[in-house]
Amino acid sequence: MKGASAATPNRVPWIVTGVALVAVIALVLFQASRSATDAGPAESAQAGPMAGGGGGGGAAGVPDIANMSPQEQADRLFNRVMSYASQGKADSAAIFAPMAIQVYDMLAPLDVHQRYDVGLVALVAGQLGRAKTEADTILIKNPKDLLGLTLAMRVAEASQNSAAAGDYGKRLLSAEPSERKTGREEYNFHGNDIDAAVKDARARKP
């Protein structure tokens, strides 16, 4: 998102490597390359049900985010949902996902990076329709967008639509070399997501 990585240092990049539809969650693997600087001890201190962490005045189970900007709220909730998902805590992720999506909706109009992030939250929560909408919206603007293609491929996998997943994978492989050269910030931020999708798309090819 536009300047987001610099403006919100506690925002953590996550990598989606596959989706288990039966469990209604994505198997999200956190990449440690930026966790030390982005997550830090402050984020760790707020583990648990996000109940105030190191001095918040929020009620039990509710993050004390009243003094944060909408973008900061979205980033905090995004990190929380993805953290729960990576731990296999589907119920906890499902509780916070609607909160995160609601905050993202307050940021409208969303840029590509924001749409990808809210799409990941929706995917993890099993809201495949919303995740697909975000992917489609990204691809309408740029059919070669790597994040849009990555998200669309993951949604197709979650929907057990192997034909669509294969099609998006082929499009991703075709677009990746030239799109990478653009050096877009969101591509760098979610580079691990793209790398994993490219790897899976190559493995899927006959």
N, C-alpha and C positions, 0 to 999 in steps of 0.2 A: 504494500500500500504506500501511498505517496509519503515518503519520509518516515514511515512508521517505525522502522527498525532503529533509527537514530533517536526518535522522539520518545519511544517507549522501550527502554533497555531491558525491562523484565519480561518482554514478550519472547516466548520460546518457540523455535521452529520444531515441527513434528513431522514424522514421516509415516504415511499410510502405506502398508505393504500388502494388505489383503483384507477381505471382509468376510465374516462368518454370519450369514443371513440368519441362521437358526438362533444364534446368540443375540442377534440384533445389535451387534457392535462391530466396529472395525478393530482389527488387530494393529494397534498403533505403536510403532517403535520409536522411542525418543532418541534422537541423535545427540551424542554428548559433545559434539564439536563446539557448540555454543552454550551449553547448559551452564558451564561454570560462570560465564559472564552475564548471561541473560537471566537465569533462574536465581542463582546465588542463594546465600543463607536466608535472605529476607523471604524469598518464596517458600523455602523449606520450612521456615518457622510458621508458615500459615497452612501447613498440612493438616490433615484431618478434615472435618466437615466444613472447613473454611469459616470457622466461628471466631473471627476476631484476631487470630494469630498472634500478634505481638502487641497488643494494646488497642485493639479495635473495640468499639462499643456496640457491635452488632449483636443481634439475638442469636441464640444457638442455631448453628446450621446455616446462617445467613451471613454472607460477607459484608464487612463494614466498608462499603464502597461509595457512601454518600458524598464524600468529598473528592471523589475522582471524576475526571472528565469522562464523557461517554466512551471515548476511544480507550481510555485506561480501564474502564469497567469491562468493555468488550474483550480487551486483551487478557485481563485477569480471569474472566469467566471462560474464555477460550482455553487458557492454560489449564484451568481446573478440570474442564470436561475432558480434555485430551489426556490429562494425567490419570484421571479415573479410568478412562478407557484402556490406557496402556497397562494398568494394573488389573484389568479384567473385572472392574467394578461397574458392571453395566447399569445397575440400579441407581448408583450415585451419579453416573454420567447422565442418565435419563432425567434426573431431577434438575440438574444445572443446565442442561442443553436448552430447554425452552427459555430460561432466563437469558442465556447468552444470545440466542437468536433474537429475542425481543430488544436487547440493547443494540445489536447490530442494525436492526430495523430502524432504530432511532437515528442512525448515522446516515441514512439514505440522503442522496443517491450514493450507492456503494461503488468503490473502484474495484478493479480486478482482484487485487490482493484481499480486500475485505470480502468479496463474493466467494473467493476460494476458501477463506477461513470459515465463513458461515456455512459453506457447503460441507466442509469437513465435520463441523459440529453436527449438522443435520444427518450426515452419513453415519457418524458414530451413534447417534440417537435412534437410528433406524427410520428417520424421516426421509425416505428415498425420493419422494416427490419434490421436496424442497431442495434437496441436494441436486437433483437433476435440473431443476429450474435454474439454479445458480450456474451450473455447468453450461446449460443451453444459452443463458444470457451472455456469458463470457464469450462463447463461440460465435454468437451472432455478430458481435463486434469484431472479432478476429478469429476466423475458422482455424487458424494455426496456433492459437494461444496454447502454450504448453501446460499451463495450470488448468485451463478449461478442458483440454483433452485428457489430462491425468484424472481430474475429478469425474469426467464423463465415463472414463474407462472403469473407475472404481465403482461408480453407481451401477453400471451394467453388470459388473461382477457380482455385486450385492443382490442384484435382481435376477441373478442366474441366467442372464442373457448373453450367452457365450458369443453369439454372432455379432452383437453390438460391441461387446468388449473387444473382440478381434478387430473390428472395423476401426474403433477409436485407437487401438494399439497401432495399427498400420499408419493411421494419420499422424500419430505421435512420432513414430519413427521417421516419417517423411519430413515432418516439420522441425524436428529437434535440432539438426545441424545449423540451419539458418537462423532459427529463433534464438538459440543460445548466444549467437554472435551479437544480438542486440544489447546484451548486458543489462537487461531490465532488472530493477531492484528485486521485484517479487520472484524472479527466476533464481536469483542468487540466494534469497532468503529461504525459498523452498526447493533448493537444488537437490536435496536428498530425496524429496518426494518424486521429483521428475526422474532422477537417476533410477529409483526403484521401479517406477512405471515403465521406463524404457527397457530395463532388464526383463521385467515380466512380459512386455510386449514382444521382445526378441525370442523369449522362451516359448511363446505361444505360436510363433510363426511356424508353418509346416516345413 
